[in-house]
Amino acid sequence: MVLAQYFKKAASWLAPPPQQSAEGRDQWPSRAAFLLAAMGGCAGQGNLIRYPSVVYNNYGLQWFIPYFLAIFFVAIPALILEISIGQAYQGGTVIAFNNINRRLKGVGMGPILVSFIVTQYFTVNLAWIMNYFRNSFRSPLPWENRIEEFYMGDVIHNVDPVLGSLSSDNKEVVAYTDYPGVSLLGETVGWSAFIWFLIWISIFRGVGLTGRVVYWTMGLPIVTTIIFVGRSLSLENASEGVRLLWATWRGGQLASGTVWQTAVGQVFFSTGIGFGYFTSYASYNAKHSNAVMDALLICGSNVLFENFAAFAVFGVVGYLRRWPQDGERLGAFVVGFLTLPEAVLHMPGANFWAVLLFFTLVVLGFSSAFVMLDAVATLIIDSGHVKLSRPIVVTILTLVSFLMCLPYCTEFGFYLLDGIDRWINNICLIFVVWSEVVSASTVYRWKDVVEHTGLYGFATYNFAYFGGQVIGVAVAHGEEDPAIGAGAGFGVYVFFSILAVYLSKTPTVPAPSFWGRNEFLSRFWYLAAYSGNQIRRDLNAIIGGEKNWKIPSFWPVLLRYVCAPVLAIIFSFAYPEFHTLRYDPLMITGFILAHIILLVILLGFVMPRYYDVFIPPNRIGEGEKLREELGGDQHVSVIGDAGRIEDQEDMRVIGTEEGVATPPPVYPDVKA
């Protein structure tokens, strides 16, 4: 009995139950635990593998111009949205977007499906790294003098496919690619099972245990990366590799659209927005935590880590004298599985450095894997319809995920992974985040806009907004000229925006500040900015306490008029690419799967009640009640916790509380 008690106490210390909020929801043991878990989702293998290869292909200081613009104008605004709604609405993505509008449940389902699918093949990638890790203890290292052969033959161990082809004019498929190897690979299955076990251990007790695990999954890679950077920079000629990035200027690259597209894509994927785990993990914060500061800390740490880790690779590049060649682009797997393993061969104590390298890659990838599965677990547990405990839910989810990852553990698994990953990233993930930023800044309190401007004006303006993006992208691809496409898209937007303003009725409440000077400016403000401005004010009423950072006024503008068009452009590049690969059955599989997820998102808008199964019955109408508590439908009536009016100096009216009259509109420079 005494031994059993000690064992129980030890288990409780190692895997403590999470703390509970006043409402009974699990909470992080500390703010640091949340930040480390969220940072672990960002800081994955992409920081040590993908980012250096992208920078290598676009070397020079000019890279940082589009890179930092993408950070500030795309990544940070989207991250603030995901963290703020999770924390304010105390729920995962489906609950959070349902609170924005009941037709956005599909938007909330999108990130969960992305995480669920990506986690399955992500663990197989970790299994390949574990194969390297195991072989790092052999001396001499088994990939010596056979770097590529070891990777493709011994680790991946896939049977070469019989490649298909297109006709000379690319109009027809001459032959489809055939994959003769279908057997399971025992070692890959075994290492995958091991990774899934680690994932289960990390999340089965909830954020109480996860809050302890992240200190190791973030702390160890930081230490090992510092060691590896120091060793790489000490290599002969390493300084020349560093100069390649930090002391070279190639301003002519900025005239190319490729570097801008690459920078946006890298920032987008490395920060981890669109996977749902930021919203899920933020929902375990106290409702009034400093969400905006947290978003900046998370994004800033990711930028700092991946740029620091790049020194390790560029030191190796200088040592190996592997200089970039015009027309030769280095893929992500080349850095991770060819260049770095080759570098450790030339280091004294090669086995030690090989073990350190692959241990770091495993822990970095593992920290990203379990946060994605945890987002799925949060959806199931939050629904309230599953009566099983969290450990049982996580156990079942882990077993199902392991079984679903087995196709990637076959003799064609590498090619299947490439086919699924390419289209989940290039189509599905882009669309998920596009739908998030658009819905938050367009659909939120849309009935208020209709009430003030009329349905015709509202519909016409949204045709201008969405039609401008669609027509602009279509014309750009059809004419193969981005400038013509941009002109067409912007022209459609301007023409129909002006038409929408004339079709709108005069708002009964003038717009704030400059926009209330006359009725036409007021009409445009309601059509173009009301929804985004209102969700900012309403979120600030919850998360923007006296000492907390508030969401800035320009944030909704970035979401709707910078993030969304940029993502629409990136999204459009996927379809011409697929057209050149349509002879590959695995590419077709990934393409179809990505569009099934898109269909799930869109069906939620058309048939929202079918998604109510993912929301507790008592929380289905929560969003409407919360908006009523925050001041009705007026853009100037956001009431803070202390009962004060927020941003009072920028308001024209007091609100619509009982007993308070709304003054008539005053437009000084325009006749009624």
KAWO-V586481 format. One record per run of one state. SS is the DSSP state (~ for helix, > for strand, _ for the rest). FROM is the first residue (numbers start at 0). TO is the last residue. Records with the same first field share a line. If there is no record, write none. Layout:
SS = FROM-TO ; FROM-TO
This chain:
_ = 0-0 ; 14-17 ; 20-24 ; 27-29 ; 42-43 ; 57-61 ; 89-91 ; 100-100 ; 135-145 ; 156-160 ; 162-163 ; 166-171 ; 175-176 ; 178-182 ; 184-184 ; 203-205 ; 233-236 ; 246-249 ; 255-255 ; 271-275 ; 282-289 ; 320-330 ; 345-348 ; 382-388 ; 410-411 ; 442-444 ; 453-453 ; 479-480 ; 503-511 ; 516-517 ; 543-553 ; 579-583 ; 606-606 ; 614-615 ; 619-620 ; 629-637 ; 639-643 ; 645-646 ; 650-671
~ = 1-13 ; 30-41 ; 44-56 ; 62-88 ; 92-99 ; 101-134 ; 146-155 ; 185-202 ; 206-232 ; 237-245 ; 250-254 ; 256-270 ; 276-281 ; 290-319 ; 331-344 ; 349-381 ; 389-408 ; 412-441 ; 445-452 ; 454-478 ; 481-502 ; 512-515 ; 518-542 ; 554-578 ; 584-605 ; 607-613 ; 616-618 ; 621-628 ; 647-649
> = 18-19 ; 25-26 ; 161-161 ; 164-165 ; 172-174 ; 177-177 ; 183-183 ; 409-409 ; 638-638 ; 644-644
